[in-house]
Each structure stands twice: as structure tokens, then as C-alpha cells.
Amino acid sequence: MGSEAMEMEELPENERRKWMIPKDAFMQELKKASIIAAPMVAVTVLQYLLQVVSVIMVGHLGQLSLSSVAIATSLTNVFGFSILSGMAGALETLCGQAYGAEQYKKLGTYTYTAIISLTLVSSPVCILWIFMDKLLPLIGQDPEISLEAKKYSMWLIPALFGSAILKSLTRYLQTQSLTLPMLLTSSVILCFHILTCWIMVYKLELGHIGAAIAFSLSTWVNVIMLVFYVKYSSACEKTRTPFSKDALLGTGEFFRLAVPSAVMVCLKWWSCEVLILLAGLFSNPKLETSVLSICLTISTLHFTIPYGIGAAASTRVSNELGAGNPQAARVAVSAAMFLAVTEAVIVSITLFCCRDVLGCAYSNERHVVDYVAAMSPLLCLSVFMDSLQAILSGVARGSGWQKLGAYVNLGAFYLLGIPVGVSLGFLGHLRGKGLWIGLVTGSAVQSIFLSLITAFTNWRKHASKARERTFDGKSSAADGQN
């Protein structure tokens, strides 16, 4: 990073002026980013609301159902959905840069490769889900909660394989800025899921298992709708390709980017889910687990907003790097950060003002609602930090330096955040508040380091790498380095 900063200082005055961001260019980029980000935010919110709807409906069945679904959701996210989501981030580098370089046919090939790779990864994950009721008691979880969590996760297995396709198709469309089709299908699917989940849970009296069945059905209906769009839409004509052996031969290149991409995403995601598991070790596990689950659900629901902006940043950065425009990529980062900070301030203030009623959407029990209100100031801090890191992580995916992001997340959350949370929660007797303070600490450190890396990034170097990767089909071991 230091050498890159020296490179900038050694540039002549007229050359440095080229790298200053003109106001007109910033405003134009802000408009471009907003056009992509707005529907992507809606898409990510709508997709996540499927999970929220399930938790809300199950939450009114009682503490046992809510606690078991909270544990099951945590485990299936930790060992399943988060892995697929992280690995699919490799497409944001590969497809995004290929699209910017006008190598359109490669997008279809990369997407086939991603679907194959994510499906292969899904198979061993199912084994962990099947034996969840045996594994959870080994880490101190209540046996009754563990058994019900296992039942819920078993019915989510179809959704796991559906997600392998869905997440790949989402990135394929996202990198082409084809967000409106995803917006339409996600809206239809949410309506479908609300109706199906209500029928399964209450009318057919399947309880929390009904919510899992409804989620799996909704995932596959979404997949079918997007497949039909990709197959028959003229918008995908340039990038639509038949399956070929190149999709199989490309798995090595895909995994070289997908593994650090998954690690970068999962380390942060896992640290959040660890809170739920640790909350089960307190003296009142049902209360602590339920409250932290509600806070995590709210935090993750909010995260879909900056994640959508981060997806737009990833698309703009990867497209411009693939096209060989490093300065435009730099402007894209600035515009996305402006949007993120604005959004974070608005949401934080709104959450704080509504702190006394947040818990009512998830529980009828007064002590749960009051506990959520007490956690709200910390929740607001998490919201602000999450907004910053979502954009910076999107920049990492678009640029191809996921490996650096993985190292930052490892240090921020596992060397600092979680130890701080455990110390305050158990030794400091702050319980859930202590765990959440640790999460905020990790997020703050993560945001600081990702900001420094982004500030000192050599965009010319990354543009050169993007062109080399796209046209030569090479991806060296150093691709993840800054």
C-alpha cells in the first residue's frame, strides 16, 4: 500500500489532476450508481424478507418455535447459504469484468461454472444439516430446541440446492445491470411466500416446519422464473450461451476467486451467527437467543440496503476495470460511499426513534420487547458500520482483492470482535449487550482497514489485471493481492 501511495506522490502535477474527481463526473456516476442500486436494494430486501416472514409467523407460535427456528436459521446460514452467497461473489469479478471488456459469451460460461461449483459444495453441507440434532447438544444447546431445529433445517435442503442456481443467476444479471427482472420476480415471490407460509403454518397446522416448506417452494419458483427470463429474453441474447466443456474446465479459475470470496463474506456472517449460539449458553437461553435473533434479523434486514448499493458499486467498478477505465472505477467507489453514508444516517436515526416498538413485530412478550429496546443504541452503531463495510466489500469483489478482505475480516472479528464480546458478555455479565459490543468493535476495525486498503488501491494495476484475466483467461495466485 505504501509503494502505491508513493506512486501517486511522484506523478507530475498535470497527471495528478487527472486523478482528481471532477464534480460533474461524480454527479454522473452518482446517477449511474443510483439507477443500479435502487432496484438492487429492493431485490435484496425482498429476497431477505422471505426469511423475515418465516421468523415472524413462527415467532407467534411461542418461544420454543422461535428459538428453534432462530438456531436452525443460524446454522443453515453459517453452514450453507452464506457459503453459497460468498462463493457466488466470484462472478462479480469474473462476469463484471468480462462484461466491461465486451467478452459477452464468457458471462454464460462463468455462470454455468458457478452453478456446477455451488451445487457440488451444497451436497456435503446437507450432512451437517441432517445431524443437527446430534451436533447442537455437543456445544451446550438445549436438546428440545436442537431437535426442532433439525426438523426445520431438513425441510430447507431443497432451498439450498435452489440457492446454488438462484445466487448464480442473480450475479449473472446483476453484472449486466439487468436488475428490473429480478425486482419483478422477487416481488411476485414475496407475495407467493407470504400466502404459502400462512397456509402452511396456520391453516395446515404444520407449525415451523410449514415455514421451511414454504421457503423451499418460494426459492424454486424464483429459480424457474429467472431461468425462463434468461432463456427467452432478448436482453440476455449477447451473454446467453449453450453449455460446453469450458464450464467444467473453468472450475479451477472460479474456485481461486470463489474460496477467498466466500471466506471474506462468511467470516463476517459467521461472527454474527456465533452470537446466537453463544446466547444459548446464558442462564435464560430462550430469552437471550430470541432477543439476539430479533436484533440480528433487524440488522441483516437493514444490511440488504447497503448490500444492494455495494452490488451496484461492484458492478460499476468491475465493468470499468474490465473496460480499462481505472479513473472511472475510482469515481464509482466515491459515489457508492456517499450513498452508503447518507443511507446509514437516515436508518440509524429512524431505528433509534422507533426503538420501543421494534420488538413488537417479532414477539408479544413484554420483556422481549423491552430487551430489544435496550439493545437499540448498539443496533444503530452496527447499522452505520455495516453500511460502510458493505460498500467496501462490494468494491473488493468488483476489483478482485477478496483475499485481502478475508484477512481483514479474520483479524477484525476473530482476533478482536468475538474475544471482546465473550469477555463482556460472560466475564463482564453484560450478556447479550456484551456480545453485541464485540460485534460493533469488529465492524469498526473492519471498516477502518477496508477503507485504508481502498484509499491506497492502485486502480491502474487492477485494470491491467482485469484485462489480462478476461482476454488471456488467466488468474494468477496474486489476483487477490492489492
ABEGO torsion letter per residue (X at the ends): XAAAAAAAAABBAAAAAAABBBAAAAAAAAAAAAAAAAAAAAAAAAAAAAAAAAAAAAAAAEAAAAAAAAAAAAAAAABGAAAAAAAAAAAAAAAAAAAAAGBAAAAAAAAAAAAAAAAAAAAAAAAAAAAAAAAAAAAGBBAAAAAAAAAAAAAAAAAAAAAAAAAAAAAAAAAAGBAAAAAAAAAAAAAAAAAAAAAAAAAAGAEAAAAAAAAAAAAAAAAAAAAAAAAABAAAAAABBBBBAAAAAAAAAAAAAAAAAAAAAAAAAAAAAAAAAAAAABABAAAAAAAAAAAAAAAAAAAAAAAAAAAAAAAAAAAAAAAGBAAAAAAAAAAAAAAAAAAAAAAAAAAAAAAAAAAAAABABAAAAAAAAAAAAAAAAAAAAAAAAAAAAAAAAAAGAAAAAAAAAAAAAAAAAAAAAAAAAAAAGAEAAAAAAAAAAAAAAAAAAAAAAAAABBAAAAAAAAAAAAAAGBBBAAAABX
